[in-house]
Amino acid sequence: MKHITSPISFGLLVLGTLFCFAGCPNNSVLKQNSGSDSTEKVSSSVADASAGTSAATPPEKKVVVEASAPPPRPRPVATGGSVEEQFEQAVKLASTQPADAIKLLQEVLSKQPRSHQAWYNIGVLYDRMGNMPSAENGYNKALEIKPNYFPAVINLTRLYRRQKRDGQATLLLQRKASQFPKELRYRNALIHTYIRKGQLAQAEQMARAIQKKDEKNAEAIINLGLVWYKQAKYELARTAFNIASETNTKLATPHYYLGQTYTKLKDQVAAIDSLKKALTIQDAYPEAHNLLGVLLMKQGKVKEARGHFEKAVKFMPRYWEARLNLGNALAALQNYKEASAIYQKLIQSFPYKTLAHYHLGILYLDKKVKPQGTRGTSGYVIPAAIQGSKRILKRLDLIAQYNAAATYIGAYVNRASLPADAPARSYLEDAVKKRDKEKKRLQRTIKRELKRYLRKANKRTAPRPAPRPAPAAKPATR
């Protein structure tokens, strides 16, 4: 029974998110700025430390998971002396040797203790490593030195949200918006918070207030588009995102949002075109790569989709949705071992997200890969003399195969809110039936193999009949 069709079961693909902080601020490790620190240069976009770019936010739906949008790579900022060299080396080591990069940045701080960028970068690196307390400390230290350091504010806000500290995230943005009233980016980020909470009237009011001060503020226009998108006013949202893209041609995010909006309007051609425009402006855009990959999968362009999923994972290593979709693309391309390895890593890293369990279970059910571990004896007493029987080992392997399928698919079915006629339920039932059938076959096989063994043993031990006497010799005749 085939369950993975070409190119794949699209109902379980996971999309990118619509939302990010308006304008999609900064991204990964920054380089030190000399002299006056121009926030526009180093923090026109904000990085999420935990992944190297932006982070996935908790899902609002079971399948379509929202995640914050990406950042462009930071441009080098001229510095001088050995501190510059240490920053350069830290940036090079950031993705592969974060602990060594942190040591270099700590050396920078020993020479320049008030380097807010060094503290920020330390926060980013700890965030990527999953050390939330140290990451929070790094961001806070950066803000103690430079209270108006936008990248640190946004990354700290995201960290709070990942820890379910939404109240602190909102308070931080409110405090910064009040402390720096001319800095409209804090207000736009706060508007985004209200949109996430569903406080759309307040969000729209604040966005229009910003427009009164700066009618060409692209972030405010984007936020208006997000409000209308949440209200399912997709035509209005499309208009807003188009205006934002014309207002600031260097922003990739309006094109990404257009891709999302056209997807809702069921215009896949326009959606794909918009996403490609976003990636032309900013290739380091994992959410755009992921969504484009999903749309290409639906068109049967699996190899091309795989390339975009791989890029999404490259730019955001902990991007769960993109990693799962990459596994699905590999499975559709019949690279089952690679797909299985991805699912297993996802299960280890994100055990509470059970879509990976489901897809791995399907591979087991279709016998595309074998489960890891020993066969065991499935609770049956198998005499030692016949435990090496190929027939018995085959039954044990099949029991393990279908048991693994039932276990992993069951983990998904038990956690997800599925309708009674969901295909996953029938797949689970199929796995259980096949497992139970093999168990019965095992019982019969054990009996047959034992009888066969005993027959052979009896033949070996039975007394041999006495040899017949030789016939008497005939007398010789002349």
N, C-alpha and C positions, 0 to 999 in steps of 0.2 A: 504493500500500500504506500503510494508516494504522497508525501505531505509537503515537500519543498518543490514548488513548481517553478518553471522559468518565467521571469527572472527571480521571483521570490514572493512570499506572502506579504503583499503590500500593506495589509491591515496592521501589521506589526512593525512597520518602519517608524522611526521616531524622527520628528521634524525638529528644526531649529526653533528658536524663540522669536517672538516679535520684538520684545522690549529690551532696551538697554538704557543706561543713563543718557539723556538726550545729547546727541553729538558724539556719543561713544567715545568718551575720553581715553586717556593714556594706556600703556600696555605693560611691557615687561621691565627688565632692569634698565634704569636710566644711566646715562653717563654724566659725570660731574660737569656742572656749569661753572665757568669762571666769571668773576666779577658779579655784575647784577644778574640775578637768576631770573631769566625771562620765562615766566610761567607759560606763555604762549608757545615757546620753543619746546620745552620738555614735557609739558602736560596738556597738550591739546587733545589728548585722549588718555583714558585711564586703564591701567592694566589690572587684571585680576591675578593676584599672586598665586593662588592655588593651582592654577593651570598654566601659567605663563602668559595668558591673555585674559579672557573673561571666563566667568564661572557659570555653571548651570544652576539655575534657581529651582526651588522645589516645584514639582509639576502641578499645574492646575487641573490637568486631566490625566487619565490613566495612561494614554499612549503618547499624546502630543505634549512633550515636556518643554517647559520654557527655560531659557537660559539667557544670561545677559550677553549683549553683543560685544564684538571684538575691538581691538585697537590696532593702529598702525605701528610698525616697528619704530622705536625712538631714533631720531637722527643724532649723530655724534655732535657733541658740543665741545668746542675747543677748550682745553685746559693746559696746564703746564707743569713741568717738574715730575718728580717721582710719584706724586699723588695721581697724576693723570695716567701714568703707566699702570698703577695698581687698579685704578678704575677700569682701564681697558682690559686688563687681565681678568678682573672679576666678571666683566660682561662676557668674556669668552668662555669662562668656566661656569657661568650661571646655569646653563641647561644640562651640563653633564656632571659637574662637580660642585654642587651648590654649597657644600660644607666648606670647601677650599675658597670659594668666592666670598663667603661670609668672613673667613679669616682675613682675607685681603682687605675687605671693607672695614673690619675692626682695626687693622693697621692704619688705614686712612684716618679713622676717628682718633687714633692716638696722636696723629699729627694735626688734624683739623677737627677737634671735638664738636664744633658747631656746624658740621656738614650735614644739613638736613637730608641731602640726597643720599648720603651713605646710610643714614638711619632708615630712610625709605626703602632703599634697595635691600637692606638686611631684612626689613619687614616682608618684602616681596619674596625673598628666597625662603624664609622660614614658612611663609604662607604656602608656597609650593610644596615644601617638605611636610606639610600637615602639622607643623608646630604652631598652633593658634596663639597660645599665650605670648611666645616670643615674637610672632608676627605683629600682634596687637601692640606690644611694647615698642617695636621698631617704628610703626606708624605714629604712635603717640609721641615718641621722642622727636620725630621729624616735625610734628605739629607744635611741639613745645618751642622749637627753634624758629620755625616759620609757620605761624598759625594759618596763613592763607595759602598753604600748599595743597592745591586741589587734588592731585593724584593720591596723596596720603589720605585725604578726607574720604574720597570715593572708595578706595580700597578698604579702609577701615569700616565704612558703611556696609560694604559687601561682606566683609568678615562677620560683622554683627548679624547680618541676615542669615548667613550660613549656619550660625549658631542659634538661630531662632530668637535673636535679641532685636526684633524689629523696632521695639520702642526706643532703644538706644540709638539705632540707626536714624530714625526720624528726628530724634532730639538733636543729634549731632548736626544734621543738615539744617535744622531750624536755627540752631545756635550760630552756625557759620553764615547763613543767609542774613541773620540779624546783625552779626558782627561785621560783615562786609557787604553792605547793601548794594554797592555798585557792581559787585561780582555776580552777574546774572546766572552764571553756571550753577551756583548753589541752589538758586531758586528753580532752575530747570530740573536739577537732580531731585529736588523736593517734590516738584510736580510729578515726576516719574514715580516717586513713592506713593503719592496719592492715587495715581492711575493703577498701580499694582493692588492697592487696597480697595479699588472700586469706587473711590471718592471722586467721581468724574466731574461733577459740577464744580467742586472746589478746584480741581486740576485745570479745568477749562477757564475758570475765572482768573487764576494766576497766570496762565499762559497768555491770555488776552491782555492782562496788565503789563506783562513784559513787552508785548507787541506795541503797546502805546508808547513805551520808552524807546523801543528799537524795533520798528516794524519789519526789518530784515533779519531779525534774530532767527537763524535757521533752527536752533534747538527748540525755541518756543513753537515754531511752525510744526516741527516734528511732533512735539507733545500734543498739539491740537489734533494732528493726524492720528496719534495713538488713542486719544479720547474717542474720536469718531470710529476708529477701528473696533474698540471695545464695545461701542454702541451698535456695532454691525452696520455702520453707515460707510460702507466700503468705497462708494463713489467719492464721498467727501474726503475720506482718508487718502484715496489715491490723488486727489487734487492737491491736498496739503503736502504730501510727500514729493509730488512733482515740483511744486513751488519751492520747497526746501532744497531740492537738488539743483534748481536753477539759481537759487539765492547763494548757495555755497557749493560750487562745482567740485571742490576738493573733498567733500564728505561722501563716504561710501554708504553710510547708513540709510539715507533716504531711498537709495536703490534697493537695499536689502528689504526695507519695509514695503517697498513697491512689490518686490517679489512675493512677500507674504500676502499682500493685499490681492494681487492678481491670482494667487492660489485660491483665495476665498472666492474670487469672482470666476473661478474655473477657467481662467485663461492661462494655460500652462506655457504657451509660447511666449507671451509677454512676461510671465513670471521668470522663465529661464533667461530671457534677454535682460531683465532688470538685474538679476543676480550676477550675470556675467559682467555687466557694467560695474556693479559694486566691486567685483574682484579685479577688474581692470584698474580701478582706483586704489584698491587696497587688497593685495593678495593674502595678507595675513589676517584673514577674516574667517575664522573657523565656522561660525554659524552659517555664513553664506555658502561656504563649501558644502556643509552638511545638507542644507536645504536643496541646493542645486543637485547634489548627489541623489537625494530622495526623488526629485522630479525626473531625473534622468533614468533612474531605476524603473519608474513607472512607464517610461517610454521604451523599456527594454535595452537601454544603453548601459549595460552593467559594467563593462570595462571602464568606460568613461566615468561612471558614478564612483567606482572603486577609487580612481585617482583623486577625486574630490574628498572622499571620506578619509583617505590617507593624508591629504593635506590638512584637513580639519584636525586630525589627531596630532599631526606634526606641530601645528601651531597651538594646540591646547591638549596636552597629553592626558589630562583627566576628564576629557569631554566624553562622558558616558554615552550619550546618544550617538555621537559619531563613531565611537568604537564599536557599539552594537551594530550600527548600520554597515560598518566595514566587515564585521563578521558575517552579516547577512549577504553582502555582495560576494564575499569569498565562497560562501556556501552555494550561492547561485552559479558561480563559476566552477563549481565542483572541487574547490580547494578545501576539502572537508577538514583536514588536519589543522590547517591554519585557522579556519573558522572556529573549530573546537577549542583551540588554544586561546583565542580571543574571548570566547564565552567563559571559559574557566577562569581567566584572569579577572574578568568583570565580576564574576560570582564571588571571587575572593575579596575584591576591593569594594564591591557594592552588593553585599548579600541581600539587602532589603529590596533591591530592584530586580524583580523576578522575570523580566522579559528574557534576560540572558539564560535563565534556567529553562524557559520554554524552548528557545531555539536549540539549546544543547540537547534537551530531551528529544526533540524531533530528529536530530542527527542520530541519536541512539535508536529511536524507534524505526528509522529507515535503514539501520545497520550501516550507516556511512562511516562511523568511527566506532571503536571499541572502548568501553568504559575502562578506566584505570583501576588498578588494584587486583587483589587475588580473587579467584573464583569462589572460594568457600565451598561449603557442601549444601547450602540452601536448607539447612535444618534436617537433612536426611542422614541416616547412618549408612555409610558406604564402607563395606569391608575393605580393609587395606589391600587385599589381594587384587581388587578390581578398580581401585581408585585411579589407576593409570589408563583405564580403558578409554580409547578415543571416542567411543560412542557416549560414554558418561561425561567426558570432558566437553564434548560438543553441547550436550544438554545443559551443563552447568554454565557454559559461556552464554548460551541463549537466555537462560534465566537471568544471569547478571545483566545482559544487554537490555532486556525488557524491563527489568527491575529499575535500572538506572533511568530509562525513559519514563517510567511511571513516577519515579521519585522527583525528577526535575520538572516534568510537566505538571505534576501534582502541586509542587511548590508554587508555580505560577497560578494555577486554577484556584488554589486555596487562598491566595492573597488578593487576587484581582476580583473585582466585582463584574462577573461575566453573566450574560443571559443564559438561560437554560439550554438554548440551542447553539451556544458558541462552539466553533470547531475544536477549540482546545479541550473541551469536555469529552468530545467523541474520541480525540486522540488519546486522552488519558484512559478512557474505557478500553480502547484498543490495546494499549500497552499492558494494562492489567490482565485482560483476557489472554493475550499471547504469553505473558509470564506464567499465569496459572496453567495454561495448556502445556507449557514446557515442563512445569513441575510434575504434572501427571505423566508426561512422557518419561521424565527422569525415573519415576517410580517403576514404570514398566521396564525401562532399560536396565535398571539395577537388577531386577529379578531375572531378566534374560541373560545378562552378563554373568550373574552369579551361577545360574544353571550351566551356562557354557563353561565357566571355570571349573565347576565341580565335575562335569563330564570328563573334561580333560584330565583333572586330577585323579579321578577314579581309574581312567585308562592307564595312567602312569603307575598307580599303586596296585592294581589288580594282579593276582598271581598268574603267571603265564602257564598255559597247559604243557604237560610233559611231552617231550618230543616223541613221535612215533618210532617204534623199533624199525630198524632197517630190514627190508625184505631178505629172506634167506637166499643164499646164492644157488643158482640152478646148477645141477651136476653137469659136468662137461660131457659132451657126446662125441663119439668118434665119427 
